[in-house]
């Protein structure tokens, strides 16, 4: 017999997960879902409870997703202002994590806000799809990485759509698609043409597990690979490099164009990474006897003006030339073997005079520099070394600071010669670009399969030959399998590997290394603008119109390396004539991590799963099996630490609307977020309050007489509060990108509206307008919740001076501050707030210090407490369209007075 008892959704979930508690046959129950939604029943539920929330999500999710598909018509001929909001594209691992939820909710909120502001918004999405994880996963699963990657992309795209992210999927790209990496190869070849790409033997960081080269940034402080955990080895390999050092000065100078208010930390990181560009690198041809060696020797110097005074080059003991095969005198020479310095058989060719320059290995070499120019006329140490080895030297700088004995550079001042030698080096192709001693060129070779093939061909006769542009892309060949890790898997593809030389037609082979994935991610934001272009990476006119990116959102951990490479690519493409904007990003929002709470045994450091912990004493949980004390920490979410949270489980429990709102609520985007489900309480509480306001209006509209109420005075008060909070909300969306602070201002405005008497609220046009605007302002954060509120509200409130009640909430216009209102002027004393006054909105943005003083001096608090004191200084800060802050420096005032006024102001 089948029981047909109706149960609620919550009861259903409880019984489904705990059938044994009530000893029930789960199969005998059916769920009866309450049709508790206005959009379905045209009956407004009084409370925003779990059943209403579930129905709302079920009804609006497909509609929001459908709306998102139709909101991206972009007209290049439109007069509308463009806004390009970009979030760092993800690696398609298969499932979103909470960090993804945070960054893509932030970017979607900003995109929706600017659409409501009437702008044409570019909000694209794509996939950073190449890389080791896919290749390793393919090896483990016995399949090819393209299949695994494409499956993951489909899964994650679906999750992003379900998160209500309004991405423009027409611009979608994937770096593993030949239609994309064709243009990565194209740009690589343009760099090669410009002399920025070279192949050279180099000491690399080798991961013995992943069998590939690692950048320094991919190694932890203990010398282990950040991916495999293997102890990194040093190994010499022939590698491809991009000469990023040639753009050191350009990239350093470009930091001055960035707004320090938003880029401060990043500017500091980038400057530290680049270093001080006060020297240059010079390439010296090498001779071993009569044989010219394949690779030149690159040497950094602070003194190119003294290049003609070089007598020797010193290398550190760690250099690869510190090898017996290169020693000029063997260990049978006792005096040589006892020396701290060793002369090599290899010599450098002076790039100006053509003279041979001796090379020595020295323990006295500066540890921070692998190679060094010995110039006796500038250094006592170099002079002693030259005398020791019997090198002849000459003075090249006279007592007046002029250059002498230096070929065509003689007679110039040191500064002039510095510039002229560098220019000569650039002209002749042996260096000369300003750079720092610490910055190294970008090693892009990776000995793996799943990456962009390097479009170069090796010919025994012609040496290195670039693949002709018309033959791009050089596609990855299909391999039968990736059964094991090894050096350059592409060597297995013999049919692909063996080709004819484009130059001489002889037998040749393709390059088998692939590119570092950072190459692909260094220009994707440009391809988004013209993703279907089959003739160029992007049209110059399109890029010039739509660049730079107005807001770039992504993890703090990418603030150094990725930002450096992306800026480098953009600077190069600007110089190459592909676009006119040198700096690619106007504003940057580096987002903090989402942290989970971890528990580990204090004694052993072993991490525990939640089921292994006794939480009966919530302040001091212990290991369940042993009772041992635990260490509780907030750490980056990780499977190994058992502190991860599956976003899908959160969404299943609380819904998309509450999840989006919670992830951006009450924590600044730049700060790390300690994730806890208790945060939902505040969000659900606020949503309930907004819902109750709409309920109150729908229940009482046109039913309450206001003859005894001073409606005009109430309208004035509501308008004043509305404008002050709206200005704060706008400022934090538009200028600081602090959505959390904007939400706080919305909550404060909600609380004020709740304080307005019902009989006033339902008859006040200003109240009804402001509540409508609150719903509109919620929509970027929680589109489904706002949509349901709007449908109920506009059915009753059919007219509003600032809204179009015939259109959906997504088609509304963001509210504007009234031009006839007053804005806040905060008054401080000795950097502590003491009182507030107001300043006309039309005056705010041009407010002078003298005007601010006149306004604040008229306030009774100032007259009573400050007028008789001597003001030693005044500082004014104006936050455009929001408020002004004036700070008086009054040394002799009683601090108790300031504390009292500050406390009093806070209470208000």
C-alpha positions in Angstrom: 0.0 0.0 0.0 1.4 3.4 -1.0 0.9 6.3 1.4 0.2 9.7 -0.2 1.1 11.9 2.8 2.1 15.4 1.7 5.3 16.7 3.1 7.2 20.0 2.8 10.6 20.3 0.9 12.5 20.6 4.1 10.8 17.5 5.6 11.4 15.7 2.3 15.1 16.4 2.4 15.3 15.5 6.1 13.6 12.1 5.6 15.5 11.4 2.5 18.9 11.8 4.3 17.7 10.3 7.6 15.2 7.5 6.8 16.2 5.4 9.8 15.3 8.0 12.4 11.6 7.8 11.8 11.8 4.2 10.5 9.9 5.3 7.4 9.7 3.7 4.0 11.0 6.5 1.9 9.3 5.3 -1.3 5.9 5.7 0.2 6.1 9.5 0.3 5.5 12.0 -2.4 6.6 15.7 -2.3 3.9 18.2 -2.6 5.5 21.5 -3.7 3.7 24.6 -2.6 2.9 26.8 -5.6 4.1 29.8 -3.6 5.3 32.2 -6.2 3.7 35.3 -7.6 5.1 34.8 -11.1 3.1 31.5 -11.3 0.0 32.1 -9.2 -0.3 36.0 -9.3 -0.7 35.7 -5.5 2.1 37.3 -3.4 3.4 35.1 -0.6 3.7 37.2 2.6 7.1 35.7 3.6 10.3 34.8 1.8 10.6 31.3 3.1 12.5 28.2 1.8 9.5 27.0 -0.3 9.2 30.4 -2.0 13.0 30.5 -2.5 13.0 27.1 -4.1 10.1 27.9 -6.4 11.7 31.2 -7.3 15.0 29.5 -8.3 13.2 26.8 -10.3 11.1 29.4 -12.2 13.7 32.1 -12.8 16.9 30.1 -13.5 16.1 29.2 -17.1 14.7 32.6 -17.7 17.8 34.4 -16.4 19.9 32.1 -18.5 17.8 32.9 -21.6 18.0 36.6 -20.9 21.8 36.4 -20.7 21.9 35.1 -24.2 20.2 38.1 -25.7 22.0 40.9 -23.9 25.2 41.1 -25.8 24.4 42.8 -29.1 27.4 45.1 -29.5 27.4 47.9 -32.1 30.8 49.4 -32.9 29.0 52.4 -34.4 27.0 53.1 -31.3 27.6 56.4 -29.4 27.1 54.5 -26.1 30.1 54.3 -23.8 31.8 50.9 -23.8 32.8 49.1 -20.6 35.1 46.1 -20.8 35.0 44.0 -17.7 37.3 41.0 -17.8 37.7 38.2 -15.3 40.8 35.9 -15.6 39.8 32.9 -17.6 39.9 29.6 -15.8 41.8 26.4 -16.4 39.0 23.9 -17.2 39.5 21.4 -14.4 36.0 20.1 -14.6 34.3 21.7 -11.6 34.0 25.3 -10.3 35.6 25.9 -6.9 34.6 28.7 -4.5 37.4 31.0 -5.8 35.7 30.7 -9.2 32.3 31.5 -7.7 33.8 34.6 -6.1 35.6 36.1 -9.1 32.9 35.4 -11.6 30.1 36.7 -9.4 32.2 39.9 -8.9 32.7 40.3 -12.6 29.0 39.6 -13.3 27.9 42.1 -10.8 30.1 44.8 -12.4 28.9 43.8 -15.9 25.2 44.0 -14.9 25.7 47.3 -13.1 27.3 49.0 -16.1 24.6 47.6 -18.4 22.0 49.3 -16.2 24.1 52.4 -16.5 23.4 52.4 -20.2 26.8 51.2 -21.4 27.7 48.6 -24.0 29.4 46.0 -21.9 32.0 43.5 -23.1 31.9 40.6 -20.6 33.6 37.6 -22.3 34.6 34.1 -21.1 37.1 31.5 -22.4 39.4 28.7 -21.2 43.1 28.6 -20.4 43.0 25.1 -21.7 46.6 24.0 -22.3 48.9 22.8 -19.6 50.3 20.0 -17.5 47.2 19.0 -15.5 45.3 17.9 -18.6 48.3 16.0 -19.9 48.9 14.3 -16.6 45.2 13.4 -16.2 45.2 12.0 -19.8 48.2 9.8 -18.9 46.5 8.6 -15.8 43.2 7.9 -17.6 44.7 6.5 -20.8 43.0 9.1 -23.0 44.1 12.1 -24.9 44.0 15.5 -23.2 41.7 17.2 -25.9 38.8 14.9 -25.0 39.2 15.4 -21.3 39.6 19.2 -21.7 36.5 19.6 -23.9 34.4 17.5 -21.5 35.5 19.7 -18.6 34.7 22.9 -20.6 31.2 21.7 -21.2 30.7 21.0 -17.6 32.1 24.3 -16.3 30.2 26.3 -18.9 27.0 24.8 -17.7 27.9 25.6 -14.1 28.7 29.2 -15.0 25.4 29.6 -16.7 23.6 28.1 -13.7 25.4 30.7 -11.6 23.6 33.4 -13.7 26.8 34.8 -15.1 25.9 37.0 -18.1 29.0 36.1 -20.2 29.0 36.8 -23.9 29.4 33.2 -25.0 29.6 34.4 -28.7 33.2 35.6 -27.8 34.1 32.3 -26.1 37.6 31.0 -26.9 39.8 28.1 -25.9 43.6 28.3 -26.0 43.8 24.7 -27.2 41.8 25.5 -30.3 43.9 25.8 -33.4 41.9 28.9 -34.4 43.3 30.5 -31.2 46.8 29.2 -31.0 47.4 30.0 -34.7 47.6 33.6 -33.6 49.8 32.8 -30.6 52.2 31.3 -33.1 51.8 34.4 -35.4 52.7 36.8 -32.6 55.6 34.6 -31.6 56.9 34.8 -35.2 56.5 38.6 -35.2 58.6 38.7 -32.0 61.2 36.5 -33.8 61.2 39.0 -36.7 61.8 41.8 -34.2 64.8 40.0 -32.7 63.0 39.2 -29.4 63.0 35.3 -29.7 66.1 33.2 -29.5 67.2 29.6 -28.7 70.0 29.1 -26.3 71.6 26.5 -24.0 70.5 27.3 -20.5 70.4 26.0 -17.0 66.8 25.2 -16.2 64.7 23.9 -13.3 63.8 20.4 -14.2 60.8 18.5 -12.6 61.8 14.8 -12.7 58.2 13.7 -12.1 56.4 15.9 -14.6 59.4 15.7 -16.9 59.4 19.4 -17.9 61.0 22.7 -17.3 59.6 25.0 -14.5 59.9 28.7 -14.1 61.4 30.0 -10.8 57.9 31.0 -9.8 56.7 27.4 -10.0 59.1 26.3 -7.2 58.3 26.6 -3.5 60.7 27.9 -0.8 61.9 24.3 -0.2 62.9 23.8 -3.8 59.9 21.6 -4.8 57.7 21.8 -7.8 54.4 23.5 -6.9 52.5 21.0 -9.0 54.2 17.6 -8.6 55.9 18.2 -5.3 59.2 16.8 -6.7 62.6 18.1 -5.6 63.6 20.3 -8.6 66.9 19.5 -10.3 69.2 21.7 -12.4 69.8 20.7 -15.9 71.2 22.2 -19.1 68.8 22.1 -22.1 68.5 24.0 -25.4 65.6 26.2 -24.8 63.5 29.0 -26.4 63.5 32.4 -24.8 61.5 35.6 -25.4 63.6 38.7 -24.7 61.3 40.4 -22.2 64.4 42.3 -20.8 64.3 44.4 -24.0 61.0 45.9 -22.7 62.2 46.4 -19.1 62.3 50.2 -19.3 59.0 50.4 -21.2 57.2 48.2 -18.7 58.7 50.1 -15.8 57.8 53.4 -17.2 54.3 52.2 -18.0 53.6 51.7 -14.3 53.5 55.5 -14.0 50.4 55.5 -16.2 48.5 53.3 -13.7 46.3 54.8 -11.0 48.2 54.2 -7.7 44.9 54.2 -5.7 43.9 50.9 -7.3 47.3 49.5 -8.5 49.5 50.3 -5.5 50.3 46.8 -4.4 50.6 45.6 -8.0 52.9 48.5 -9.0 55.1 47.6 -6.1 55.2 43.9 -7.1 55.9 44.8 -10.7 58.6 47.3 -9.9 60.3 44.8 -7.6 60.1 42.1 -10.3 61.5 44.3 -13.0 64.1 46.0 -10.9 65.9 49.3 -11.6 66.6 49.7 -15.3 70.0 51.4 -15.0 72.1 49.1 -17.1 72.0 46.9 -20.2 72.7 43.4 -21.5 75.3 43.0 -24.3 75.8 39.8 -26.3 79.4 38.7 -27.1 80.2 36.2 -29.8 82.4 33.4 -28.4 85.4 31.7 -29.9 87.1 28.5 -28.8 90.2 28.6 -30.8 89.1 29.2 -34.4 85.7 27.7 -33.8 82.8 30.1 -33.3 80.5 28.8 -30.6 76.7 28.5 -31.3 75.5 30.7 -28.5 76.7 34.2 -27.6 77.4 35.2 -24.0 75.0 37.7 -22.5 76.5 40.0 -19.9 74.8 42.7 -17.9 76.7 45.9 -17.3 75.9 49.2 -15.6 78.7 50.9 -17.7 78.2 50.5 -21.5 79.9 53.8 -21.9 83.2 52.1 -20.8 82.8 49.1 -23.2 86.1 49.9 -24.9 87.8 49.5 -21.5 86.8 45.9 -21.0 89.9 43.6 -20.5 88.2 40.4 -19.4 84.8 38.8 -18.6 84.3 37.1 -15.3 81.9 34.2 -14.8 80.6 32.7 -11.6 81.8 29.2 -10.5 78.2 28.0 -11.1 78.5 28.9 -14.8 78.4 25.9 -17.3 81.8 27.0 -18.7 83.4 26.1 -15.3 84.3 22.7 -16.8 87.8 21.1 -17.4 87.1 20.9 -21.1 87.2 24.7 -21.2 90.2 25.3 -19.0 93.1 27.0 -20.8 95.7 25.6 -18.3 95.1 22.1 -16.9 95.5 21.1 -13.2 99.1 19.9 -13.9 100.0 23.6 -13.7 100.3 23.9 -9.9 100.2 27.7 -9.8 96.9 27.7 -11.8 95.3 25.0 -9.7 96.1 26.9 -6.5 94.6 30.1 -7.8 91.1 31.2 -7.0 90.6 32.4 -10.6 90.8 30.2 -13.6 91.4 31.3 -17.2 89.4 29.6 -19.9 90.2 28.6 -23.5 87.0 30.3 -24.6 87.3 34.0 -25.6 84.7 36.7 -26.3 84.8 38.9 -29.4 84.6 42.6 -28.6 81.5 43.9 -30.5 83.2 47.3 -31.3 86.9 46.6 -31.8 86.7 42.9 -32.8 89.5 42.1 -30.2 89.5 38.9 -28.3 88.5 39.2 -24.6 89.7 36.6 -22.1 87.2 34.9 -19.9 87.9 33.8 -16.4 86.0 31.9 -13.6 86.3 33.7 -10.3 85.1 33.0 -6.8 85.2 36.8 -6.3 82.3 37.1 -8.8 79.2 38.9 -7.5 76.8 36.1 -6.4 73.8 38.0 -7.9 75.4 38.1 -11.4 76.4 35.1 -13.5 78.7 37.2 -15.7 80.5 40.5 -15.3 82.5 42.9 -17.5 86.0 43.5 -16.1 86.8 47.2 -16.6 90.0 48.2 -14.7 89.6 51.9 -15.3 86.4 51.8 -13.2 87.1 49.1 -10.6 90.1 48.4 -8.3 89.2 44.8 -8.1 89.1 44.5 -11.9 92.5 46.3 -12.1 94.0 43.8 -9.7 92.6 40.9 -11.7 94.0 42.3 -15.0 97.4 42.8 -13.4 97.3 39.3 -12.0 96.7 37.8 -15.4 98.9 40.3 -17.3 96.0 41.8 -19.3 96.9 45.2 -20.8 94.3 47.9 -20.1 93.7 51.6 -20.8 91.8 54.4 -19.2 88.5 55.2 -20.9 87.1 57.8 -18.6 89.2 61.0 -17.9 89.1 63.1 -14.7 86.4 65.4 -16.2 84.1 62.5 -16.8 84.5 62.3 -20.5 85.0 59.2 -22.6 88.5 58.6 -24.1 90.3 55.9 -26.0 86.9 54.5 -27.2 86.8 54.6 -31.0 83.9 56.7 -32.3 82.6 57.4 -28.8 85.7 59.3 -27.6 85.0 62.9 -26.6 81.4 62.2 -25.4 80.4 62.7 -21.8 79.7 59.5 -19.8 75.9 60.1 -20.1 76.2 60.7 -23.9 78.4 57.7 -24.4 76.0 55.5 -22.3 73.1 56.4 -24.7 75.2 56.2 -27.9 76.8 52.8 -27.1 73.3 51.4 -26.3 71.9 52.8 -29.5 74.8 51.3 -31.4 74.2 47.9 -29.7 70.5 48.0 -30.7 71.4 48.9 -34.2 73.9 46.1 -34.6 71.8 43.6 -32.8 73.9 42.7 -29.7 71.7 44.3 -27.0 71.6 47.8 -25.7 68.1 47.9 -24.2 67.8 49.3 -20.7 67.1 46.7 -18.1 68.0 45.6 -14.6 70.6 43.2 -13.3 68.0 40.9 -11.8 65.5 40.5 -14.6 66.0 37.5 -16.9 64.5 36.7 -20.3 61.4 34.5 -20.4 62.1 30.8 -20.9 59.0 29.5 -22.8 60.1 26.0 -23.8 58.1 23.1 -22.3 58.9 19.5 -23.0 55.3 18.4 -23.0 52.6 17.6 -25.6 49.6 19.6 -24.5 50.7 23.1 -25.5 51.0 25.4 -28.4 53.6 24.0 -30.9 56.6 26.4 -31.4 56.5 27.3 -35.1 60.1 26.7 -35.9 61.9 24.2 -38.2 65.5 22.9 -37.8 67.4 22.4 -41.0 71.0 21.2 -41.0 71.9 23.6 -43.8 69.8 26.7 -42.9 69.8 26.1 -39.2 66.6 27.6 -37.6 63.9 28.6 -40.0 60.5 30.0 -39.0 57.3 28.3 -40.3 55.8 30.5 -43.1 52.8 32.5 -42.0 50.6 30.9 -44.6 51.3 27.5 -43.0 50.0 28.5 -39.6 48.7 27.0 -37.4 51.2 24.3 -36.8 48.7 21.9 -35.3 49.3 19.4 -32.6 49.5 16.0 -34.2 47.3 13.2 -33.0 49.2 10.7 -30.9 48.1 7.2 -30.4 48.5 7.6 -26.6 50.3 9.4 -23.9 51.4 6.4 -21.9 54.3 7.9 -20.1 56.0 11.2 -19.3 59.2 11.9 -21.2 61.3 14.4 -23.0 59.2 16.1 -25.7 56.4 13.6 -26.5 56.1 15.3 -30.0 59.2 13.3 -31.1 56.8 10.3 -31.3 54.8 11.9 -34.2 57.4 11.1 -36.9 55.1 12.0 -39.8 54.4 15.4 -38.3 58.0 15.8 -37.2 59.8 15.3 -40.5 59.2 18.2 -43.0 60.9 20.0 -45.8 62.8 23.2 -45.0 60.8 26.2 -46.2 64.0 27.9 -47.2 66.1 25.3 -49.1 63.6 22.5 -49.6 65.9 20.0 -47.9 65.0 17.5 -45.1 64.3 19.1 -41.8 62.5 18.6 -38.5 59.9 20.5 -36.5 60.6 22.0 -33.1 59.2 19.5 -30.6 59.0 21.8 -27.5 55.7 23.5 -26.8 55.1 26.9 -25.4 54.6 27.9 -21.8 50.9 28.4 -21.3 51.6 31.9 -20.1 52.1 32.8 -23.8 48.5 31.9 -24.6 47.1 33.8 -21.6 49.1 36.9 -22.3 46.9 38.2 -25.1 43.5 36.4 -24.8 41.8 39.7 -23.8 42.6 41.0 -27.3 41.3 38.0 -29.1 38.0 38.3 -27.2 37.4 41.6 -29.1 37.5 39.9 -32.6 37.2 36.1 -31.9 36.1 35.1 -35.4 38.8 37.0 -37.4 40.6 34.5 -39.7 43.0 37.0 -41.2 44.5 38.6 -38.1 44.6 38.1 -34.3 42.3 41.1 -34.2 41.5 44.2 -36.2 43.5 47.2 -35.2 40.4 49.5 -35.4 38.4 47.2 -33.2 41.1 46.9 -30.6 41.7 50.7 -30.6 38.0 51.3 -30.0 37.4 48.7 -27.3 40.7 48.7 -25.4 41.9 49.1 -22.8 40.1 46.7 -20.4 38.2 48.9 -18.0 38.3 46.5 -15.1 40.3 43.3 -14.8 39.4 40.9 -12.0 41.4 38.0 -10.8 43.4 36.3 -8.1 46.2 38.1 -6.2 48.5 35.2 -7.0 48.6 36.4 -10.7 49.6 39.9 -9.9 53.2 39.4 -10.7 53.9 36.9 -13.5 50.8 37.0 -15.6 50.4 40.7 -15.3 54.0 41.2 -16.4 53.7 38.9 -19.4 50.3 40.4 -20.4 51.7 43.9 -20.2 54.8 42.8 -22.2 52.7 41.4 -25.0 50.6 44.5 -25.2 53.6 46.8 -25.3 55.1 44.7 -28.1 51.9 44.7 -30.1 51.6 48.4 -29.7 55.1 48.9 -31.0 54.4 46.4 -33.9 51.4 48.6 -35.0 48.6 46.2 -34.0 47.0 48.6 -31.4 47.5 52.0 -30.0 47.0 51.4 -26.2 50.3 50.6 -24.6 48.9 49.6 -21.2 46.1 46.9 -21.5 44.3 47.4 -18.2 42.8 50.6 -16.7 41.7 49.2 -13.4 42.6 46.0 -11.6 40.7 44.3 -8.8 43.0 41.6 -7.3 40.7 39.3 -5.5 41.6 37.5 -2.3 41.3 33.8 -1.8 38.4 31.9 -0.3 39.7 30.1 2.8 38.3 27.0 4.5 38.7 26.0 8.1 41.2 23.1 8.5 41.9 20.9 11.5 45.1 19.1 12.1 46.5 17.1 15.0 48.7 19.4 17.1 51.1 16.6 17.8 51.6 15.3 14.3 50.4 17.9 11.9 48.1 15.4 10.3 45.0 16.9 8.7 41.6 15.4 9.6 38.3 15.0 7.8 35.3 16.6 9.6 33.9 13.1 10.4 37.2 12.4 12.4 36.7 15.3 14.7 34.7 15.6 18.0 33.0 19.0 17.9 31.1 18.6 21.2 33.2 21.3 22.6 33.0 23.7 19.7 35.7 26.0 21.1 38.3 23.2 21.4 37.5 20.3 19.1 39.6 17.2 19.4 40.4 14.1 17.4 37.5 11.8 17.8 39.5 8.5 18.1 42.3 9.8 20.4 41.0 12.9 22.1 44.2 14.7 21.0 44.0 18.5 20.7 43.8 20.1 17.2 45.1 23.2 15.6 42.3 25.1 13.8 43.4 27.4 10.9 41.9 29.2 7.9 43.8 28.1 4.9 43.4 28.0 1.1 40.8 25.3 0.3 42.5 22.0 -0.6 41.5 18.4 -1.0 44.5 17.4 1.0 43.5 19.6 4.0 39.8 18.5 3.8 38.7 22.1 4.0 37.2 22.5 0.6 33.6 23.3 -0.1 31.8 22.2 -3.2 29.9 25.2 -4.7 27.2 22.9 -6.1 26.4 21.6 -2.6 26.1 25.2 -1.4 23.9 26.2 -4.4 21.7 23.1 -3.9 21.1 24.1 -0.2 20.8 27.8 -0.4 20.2 28.6 -4.1 22.0 30.6 -6.7 20.6 33.9 -5.5 21.8 33.7 -1.9 25.1 32.1 -2.9 25.9 35.0 -5.3 24.9 37.6 -2.7 26.9 35.9 0.1 30.1 35.5 -1.8 30.3 39.3 -2.3 28.8 40.2 1.0 30.5 41.9 4.0 34.1 41.2 2.9 36.1 43.5 0.7 36.9 41.8 -2.7 40.7 42.3 -2.2 40.6 40.5 1.2 40.7 36.8 1.8 37.2 35.4 2.6 36.8 32.9 5.5 34.0 30.8 4.1 31.3 29.7 6.5 27.7 28.9 5.9 26.8 31.1 8.9 27.3 34.1 6.5 24.0 33.1 4.8 22.1 34.2 7.9 22.7 37.9 7.3 22.0 37.7 3.6 18.7 35.8 4.1 17.7 38.2 6.8 18.2 41.2 4.5 16.4 39.5 1.6 13.5 38.8 4.0 13.3 42.5 5.0 13.2 43.7 1.4 10.6 41.1 0.7 8.5 42.3 3.6 8.7 45.9 2.3 7.3 44.8 -1.0 4.7 42.7 0.9 3.7 45.8 2.9 3.2 47.9 -0.2 1.2 45.3 -2.1 -1.0 44.7 0.9 -1.8 48.3 1.7 -1.4 50.3 -1.5 -4.4 52.6 -2.1 -6.0 51.4 1.2 -4.6 53.9 3.7 -5.7 57.5 4.2 -2.9 60.0 4.7 -4.9 63.2 5.4 -3.2 63.7 8.8 0.3 63.0 7.5 2.8 65.7 6.3 3.6 63.8 3.1 5.8 66.6 1.7 8.1 66.5 4.7 8.3 62.8 4.5 9.1 63.0 0.8 11.9 65.4 1.6 13.4 63.2 4.2 13.2 60.0 2.1 14.7 61.9 -0.9 17.6 63.1 1.3 18.4 59.6 2.7 17.9 58.1 -0.8 20.5 60.4 -2.4 23.1 60.0 0.3 22.9 56.2 0.2 22.7 56.1 -3.6 25.8 58.2 -3.9 27.7 55.8 -1.7 26.4 52.8 -3.6 27.4 54.4 -6.9 30.9 55.3 -5.6 31.6 51.8 -4.5 30.4 50.2 -7.7 32.0 52.7 -10.0 35.2 53.8 -8.3 36.4 51.4 -5.5 34.6 48.2 -6.8 33.8 47.5 -3.2 30.5 45.7 -3.8 30.5 44.6 -0.1 30.3 48.3 1.0 27.6 49.0 -1.6 25.5 46.2 -0.2 26.0 47.6 3.3 24.6 50.9 2.0 21.7 49.1 0.4 21.0 47.4 3.7 21.0 50.8 5.5 18.6 52.2 3.0 16.4 49.2 3.5 16.4 49.8 7.2 15.4 53.4 6.8 12.5 52.5 4.4 11.3 50.0 7.1 11.2 52.9 9.6 8.7 54.8 7.4 5.1 54.4 8.7 2.9 52.3 6.4 0.4 55.1 5.8 3.2 57.2 4.6 5.0 54.6 2.6 2.1 53.5 0.4 1.1 57.1 -0.4 4.6 58.6 -0.9 5.8 58.7 -4.5 9.3 59.1 -3.2 9.1 56.0 -1.0 7.6 53.9 -3.8 10.3 55.2 -6.2 13.1 54.4 -3.8 11.8 50.9 -3.1 11.7 50.3 -6.8 15.2 51.5 -7.1 16.4 49.2 -4.3 15.1 46.3 -6.3 16.9 47.5 -9.4 20.1 47.9 -7.4 19.8 44.4 -6.1 19.5 42.9 -9.6 23.2 42.9 -10.5 23.9 40.9 -7.4 20.9 38.6 -7.3 19.0 38.8 -10.7 16.5 36.0 -9.9 15.5 37.5 -6.5 15.2 41.0 -8.0 13.2 39.7 -10.9 10.6 38.1 -8.7 10.3 41.2 -6.5 9.9 43.3 -9.6 7.2 41.2 -11.1 5.1 41.5 -8.0 5.8 45.2 -7.4 5.1 46.4 -10.9 1.8 44.6 -11.0 0.6 47.0 -8.3 2.8 50.1 -8.7 2.2 50.8 -12.4 4.0 54.2 -12.6 7.3 55.5 -11.3 9.1 58.6 -12.5 12.5 56.9 -12.8 11.5 53.4 -13.9 9.7 51.8 -16.8 7.2 49.6 -15.2 6.4 47.9 -18.5 9.9 46.4 -18.7 11.6 43.7 -16.7 14.1 44.7 -13.9 17.0 43.8 -16.2 15.9 46.4 -18.7 15.7 49.3 -16.2 18.1 52.2 -15.9 20.3 52.5 -12.8 19.0 55.3 -10.6 20.8 58.7 -10.6 21.5 61.1 -7.7 19.2 64.1 -7.9 21.1 67.2 -8.9 19.3 69.4 -6.3 20.3 67.3 -3.3 23.0 67.8 -0.7 26.0 65.4 -0.2 27.9 64.6 3.0 30.8 66.7 4.2 32.6 64.7 6.9 34.5 66.9 9.4 37.5 65.5 11.2 39.8 66.8 13.8 43.3 65.3 14.1 42.2 62.5 11.8 39.1 61.5 13.9 35.6 62.1 12.8 33.7 64.7 14.9 30.6 65.7 12.9 28.9 65.7 9.5 27.4 68.5 7.6 26.3 68.8 3.9 27.4 70.4 0.7 25.3 71.0 -2.5 25.8 68.1 -5.0 26.5 70.6 -7.8 29.4 72.1 -5.8 30.9 68.8 -4.4 33.2 67.9 -7.3 34.8 71.3 -7.5 34.8 72.0 -3.8 37.8 74.0 -2.6 39.5 73.8 0.8 38.4 77.4 1.5 34.7 76.6 0.6 34.8 73.5 2.8 36.1 75.5 5.7 33.4 78.1 5.3 30.7 75.4 5.3 32.1 73.5 8.3 32.9 76.6 10.3 29.2 77.5 10.3 28.2 74.3 12.0 27.3 74.7 15.7 29.7 71.9 16.8 32.6 73.7 15.2 31.6 77.0 16.8 31.3 75.4 20.2 34.4 73.2 20.3 36.9 74.4 17.7 36.5 78.0 16.9 38.7 79.4 19.7 41.6 77.0 18.9 44.5 77.6 16.5 44.3 75.5 13.3 47.7 74.4 12.2 46.7 72.7 9.0 43.7 71.7 6.9 43.4 68.8 4.4 40.5 68.2 2.0 39.6 65.0 0.2 36.9 65.0 -2.4 35.4 61.7 -3.5 33.6 62.6 -6.7 29.8 62.4 -6.7 29.9 60.9 -3.2 31.2 63.1 -0.4 34.0 65.3 0.9 36.2 65.0 4.0 37.9 67.9 5.7 40.4 67.3 8.4 41.6 70.0 10.8 44.9 69.7 12.5 44.5 71.3 16.0 47.3 70.3 18.3 46.1 72.0 21.5 42.5 70.6 21.6 41.6 68.2 24.4 41.5 64.6 23.0 38.6 63.8 25.3 36.5 66.3 23.4 37.3 64.6 20.1 36.5 61.1 21.5 33.2 62.4 22.9 32.2 63.9 19.6 33.3 60.9 17.6 31.3 58.6 19.9 28.2 60.8 19.7 28.5 60.9 15.9 28.7 57.1 15.7 25.5 56.7 17.8 23.6 58.9 15.3 
